[in-house]
Amino acid sequence: MAYEDPEKDTIAASECIRQGTDSSKSGDDDDLNLVRHGTWDGDEDPANPQNWPSSKKNSVVFMVSFLASISPLASTMTAPALPAIAKDLNISSTPELQFTLSIYVLGYAIGPLFLAPLSEIYGRVWVSQLSNLWFMIFNLLCGFATSTPQLLVFRFLAGLGSSTTLSVGAGVLGDCYHPGNMGSAAALYSVLPIIGPVVGPIVGGFVTQNTTWRWIFWAISIWDAMIQIIACFVLQETYKPIILRQKNKQLQKASGSEHDVSQNPPSIYVLLRRFVGRPLHLLGTQSLVQALALYLGFLNGVCYIVETTFPTLWTKRYGQLASIGSLHYIALGIGAIVGAQVCSSANDHIYRALSARNGGKGSPDFRLPTMLLGAILAPIGLFWYGWSAEKRLHWIMPDIGGAIYYAGFMMGLINVHMYVIDTYGINSASAMAAVSLVQSLFGAMFPLFGANLYTALGYGWGNSVMGFISIGLGLPALALLWVFGARLRKENK
């Protein structure tokens, strides 16, 4: 599918439906024929989400951002409570204790494979709301767990439910914004998911110190319930085939036609083959997805190592109280927020400038210059953070290094998301699910050896090794995408 006009295949599919064409012959996106939809009433059709007023689009994106902030909040909020959980549930093994944290991310990896593609059948709203409700229930049950197996099962199931909103959120951005102004929208969308992992450990530290670790899960579920209620009134459907199908039904009803314009729901076999299997198919066949997923997965895994070992750095190496040590997460948040905002605003400017030089034609490759800045900042931050912590310099120095790394990570994250949206258009939720699978698997596995890495090599060489790997993955991948990106997109339709 051509990235320049992701709606072209949607319109072509609708024409095949109206003309009675066999869906198997309708092209690369023949699965869109599983739903009934029409076409827009011209380029200015107000029903098209890209033509909505800015206030309407921003409210939807901000609401999805709120929903997406729950998952990283729940992921990191338990980190300061791990010692209390170990004592209460009699967990003596360090890897087993770390697994209570990372198994949530494992569910986070698997969930989008099933749920993100379903958003391309039933729409963004229903999938987001129902999966978030699933998360709220099982996260609540985590607070009632009386054994390690119970906590592991409930955490995994909660991770499954919370995984959807980030993948669906990428789809919402693609639904509502043109590539040339997607950077500012990505900045708006990324604010709350960035704040979540920063606020989580701080709140978790104070909650654990003053009440019980169980209130961490209960408080998150209560907060999630409040957001769910607001979303029922604010969140609106943005997936274009669903909007077109609803619009077509209304037109048929208004014209008094008795013809049933709806099609029978797809069978379970068709869902599994055409939709649920789509992210795995993309990951197995699309070299673009593989390269972006590997790079972003590594950066995300390093983030989880830093986040899960951060409390130990401040309590054991710097002798600070756990509640005071948790405040250093603010530095990571500042770096992430600055990186996201600078990246997003620069992205729009660079994209429009390069598009103008290219005869007004955009390209996903125009995301790469800003991604390159992130690929440079990330290893610099790791070297700075590692060696300042190793030498026990003033506490501000590791904070600065962590902030630089998180700025680079956010630049990589945002640009990978926008590159995927530009390339895969209407199927971007499935493509993001494929990327999220690798990203989350790295996030789940890395914390299991992070503490041992620092024990064996120290903070200096431990972070340096990860910095060198970041350089080896990031810079060659970006160079290859810049030179061969257009050819790969053409070959990997």
Steps between C-alpha positions, in 0.01 A plus 500: 500500500640839405578718796411817314128414492402239761129554423534392137467130579204566728311670218603229253375232737165674538465517121556123482222450755252714310587330170483149646865425430655194664697628797785265427576705188484846646867557578731513798234623742224258400425440868334841509215337308403327821318819597248703305600861437460768238708800403548857622293785360802673355825613659322726750255244639454599868455134596864432409703524824773691317243774435377522859557828686830511687323509835314177421809321374709617794240388754490151348881474486533630857240248619686214333817636659331479841407139435850422373658651814347232722711214366849650560379634835397151609823357360739711708294591806571159657882530473549667843261247656699191396670455841163524678344255254789258551458514878122461494491216242822328617692551176869427558628481142602830337415387144159379620439834669602689185268277299201630699586834342594387149220247446269800466709613204483146357121530489560841354683331211236239420185710534541721191529193276132431563354833604665754269386322180149476643496881511522476120176299497285643778659843538728674745242587768354160584835322505664771713218517752448126540868418527545778755209359702672160490816662637312677778346175628815290505718781631252534787534127570880541526438686824319196641768246402611274787766301318766551236319294230184705550690828467680377187177389330311819585793718393527319168127532430506868600788554256297340222222752549718807537703425188249623245483873548858574388456310172151637446625848588742489207204411279298793635782741411505364147120526480485865603812671367688543176870401506612862475344601834515170685801610707303747713226241547759242608631751754150540644444126502835411659483732803294279734656163406836664575388634836355162601830311543646800684215560742448126557815421701470824701140430601578131549785582737290726721201262493714202601669698774177628654238228431535164325613386156143381429378859483725554199275273293176620654588866443587438134170321439303780666681757283439288193128475578475881512673531162275231354188694599630822342601310185141379455400861429814636329647218293367479142559254221778603261554185292387599152348173371276485810392863454432440131302186574285683755453789260398265220243331721351838593475597133331171414256545787423860401432396142252238618692213344410161638821345371719367778828683448677327784702187449508194720762522775828335401553146630750421773723338238498815288575717804797284595635475147451853375514713812646334808779347291577830329750637758692170501496498120635855490770418753602187311504649150554876521866592535399857589298377797780267607765772499287758680374246754850375585638850555203627699485173697859540613447862605188399693680213671772737620228731636364216711847415630551863605153529654516176699854561632459872563377461861801281586743759365371769733437291811816285497758702308393849608343408838170679445158405635276308260245783488771757426672275249175459308499874430790450259252352254399863439828549313413214264159653444642842425735350243218304337266798486765734357606239247140435394410865458819599318477193277134553413528869413822448302342207322223707346746766382744250349225290341339800329839638386613169349157445344525842331840405356347172380234669290245508780508123545553368852691191605550299821874554445453862601462377861857369501696827562331549837533130577874537436524764774339255741738223391791730594357622830407154634856357527635835624246485782597142586872583518432811710261322736716190540835659575366778723321235707811279500717785633227613743503854372244749627146359466414755229745335259328158474171689476629701202627185330166324551315803367716507184434130440126538543498796262670281239265212571192716451636633172543142383158393628304787343677477166457123477128545567466769234711304250268201548187716467631663182593165349203280593220757512165341578671184627738686733343350815599151383848618405540668838386178668786321326749763617351497851543122521878526470512821704310344790688169489825690544340701779392180674830314466762771559417566869564132574874549443533876556602480867750220424647707217578786736633259764738338252615805303404794720291797391779637280576205274148358532348812347789535256431155356139597445611832352726328245219259404268799456748657259544173313125456455386858447742668262530218240124443503429868434760514223347195330148642530611831350669330203272201442176602674306578182605171341404301811156661515445415137609139547321452835147594399 
